Amino acid sequence: MVTGPVREVEMTDANVESLKDKSKEEPKGEDVDLLTLEDVKDHMKQIEKSVSAKEPRYLLRVLRQLRSIRPKLNFVIFKKLIQSFVIHDKRESLVSYLTITGKESDVITNWRPKTSREKIANFAEMEFYIELLLTVHLIDQQKLPEAISCAEFAIHRSIECGQKRSAEPIVAKVYFYFARAHELSGTLASIRSQLHSRLRTTTLRKDHEGAAVLINLLLRSYLEQSLYEQAHRLVSKCSFPDQASNGQWARYLYYLGRIQATQLEYSEAQTHLVQALRKAPQHGAVGFKQTVNKLLIVVELLLGDIPDRALFRQPQLRATLLPYFQLTQAVKTGNLARFGEVVENFGAKFQAENTWSLIIRLRHNVIKTGIRMINLSYSRISLVDVAQKLQLDSAEEAEYIVAKAIRDGVIEAVIDHERGFVKSREIADLYGTLEPMRQFHQRIKFCLDIYNQSVKAMRFPPKSYNKDLETAEVRKRRTCALVARLSGHGGGWS
């Protein structure tokens, strides 16, 4: 081992500056509260701009930032917000939901928003937004009764003021967290009648976002208690609004896929689950993508397809999809013993993820795969050997299963009952059947659906349709110039 003299490294200016940056202390609690208040103040400006310009995208931008601001909320911030943006008559009602976590002197005194009382009275959306923030904060603090009461207070106020069009996205969020608080309390089923009543109202008012949220909440309530028939009736009786956001569409398509998979409609379930993944955010919503992919894998296995191996290698899905990867291997090889081991080892996990009832149906698919592999490997094989390879109890059971596979078109073979063997037929030319046409039709339909959804999702700036059209004055000038040119040449219209 070669050793040498240790050299002293001279401290450069860049290193000194980097150490200074690292040694900077983190902002104090009061500074963080001030920054949070400034963020909320900017949100209020965006809400005011959205209402004044009648452009909902500014309000939707504020709601998208709810996830980043909710961890920073506390008693001090809420007290200042209530004093600044809520009418005096309603302040006591909102302050009563808060629990004092510091002294009264902790309230920030050097922050003054420039908002007049008249503006607060005219923009009820600001109060709804504060009530939404307060509901979310109470849920994060595990104060579920207070969160339910605060959400009911906001919903009741929205009904009293006629639920302004500009406030509909905020009220829809309040509905969601109202149901979420009830779900965490275990009382989600108790508010179904209330959700149905609000769904009728939002549908008549053409409140698309509110109707989408309420439909998804009702479906979630039914599926939580495995009431698939009631959920199917709800889907068949009401139409999901096309104008709903992508997030609500993704939830609805996932619930629809679950309902159809339970009712043996595997092709439709696969289509809706794939669309749910496409509607989900590209970056984020990892939990939702994991849940949808688990159900999609089981549905594809029930259809006789094998999921792509690259799906199980994605970093965000690798750990949670490990049981489903082993399940896929068992189905792919047609190994009934391996399938039984996977079901036994991960049965509790499958039940917790609501895929157990579908996975139990895969046993027949495993047997069909094994029969198909035997049919490809042997031109003639006895039923006793088939029972041994499939690990069945008797040759009679193997005979019944092979006969069913022949009837379903899984294999091309003939059973000799007297001699007790199965003889394979020659495989017909696949391109001489209708299967290629079905596959092309399925792919073309899928591409057309993506195109139609992309066109519906396109947004255009307001009043851009007449940007390239000439004005009346320009058209008049052009007409006069044309008339003058024709008159100069002595021509005209006869």
WOLIN-V88168 format. One line per field, one symbol per residue. ss: DSSP state (A for helix, B for strand, O for the rest). phi: phi as a letter, one per 20 degrees, with the letter a starting at -180 (. if undefined). burial: # if it has 16 or more other ideal C-beta (glycine too) atoms within 10 Angstrom, else .. A space follows every 50 residues. Layout:
# WOLIN-V88168
ss = ???
phi = ???
burial = ???
This chain:
# WOLIN-V88168
ss = OOOOOOOOOOOOAAAAAAAAAAAOOOOOAAAAAAAAAAAAAAAAAAAAAA AAAOOAAAAAAAAAOAAAAAAAOOAAAAAAAAAAAOOAAAAAAAAOOOOO OOOAAAOOOOOOOOOOAAAAAAOAAAAAAAAAAAAAAAAAOOOAAAAAAA AAAAAAAAAAOOOOAAAAAAAAAAAAAAAAAAAAAOOAAAAAAAAAAAAA AAAAOOOAAAAAAAAAAAAAAAAAOOOAAAAAAAAAAOOOOOOOOAAAAA AAAAAAAAAAAAOOOAAAAAAAAAAAAAAOOOOOOAAAAAAAAAAAAAAA AAOOOOOOAAAAAOOOOOOOOAAAAAAAAAAAAOOAAAAAAAAAAOAAAA AAOOOAAAAAOAAAAAAAAAAAAAAAAOOBBBAAAAAAAAOOOOAAAAAA AAAAAAAOOOOOBBBBOOOOBBBBOOOOOAAAOOAAAAAAAAAAAAAAAA AAAAAAAOOOOOOOOOOOOOOAAAAAAAAAAAAAAAAAOOOOOO
phi = .ecbfeeeeffeffffffffffefffffffffffffffffffffffffff ffelcfffffffffefffeffefbfffffffffecdfgfdffffffeedf dbffffffddccfecefffffedfffffffffgfffffffemdfffffff ffffffffffenlggfefffffffgfffffffffencfffdfffffffff ffffelefffffffffffffffffdlefffffffffecdfffefffffff ffffffffffffemefffffffffffffffffdolfffffffffffffff fffnedffffffefgfdgffegffffffffffemeffffffffffdffff ffemdfffffffgfffffffffffffecebbffffffffelefbffffff ffffffffnfcdbcdeffembddeeffffffedefgffffffffffffff ffffffefccfflefdfeefffffffffffffffffffemdree
burial = ................................##.##..##.##.###.# #....#.##..##.....#...##########.###.......##.##.. ............#.#....#..#################...##.##### #####.##....#..##################....#..#..##..##. .##...#################....#..##.##....##..##.#### ############..##..#########.##.......############# ##....#...##....#..##.#########..###.##..##..#...# ..####.##..#..#######..##..#..###..##.##.#..#..##. ##..##...##.#.......##.#.......................... ............................................
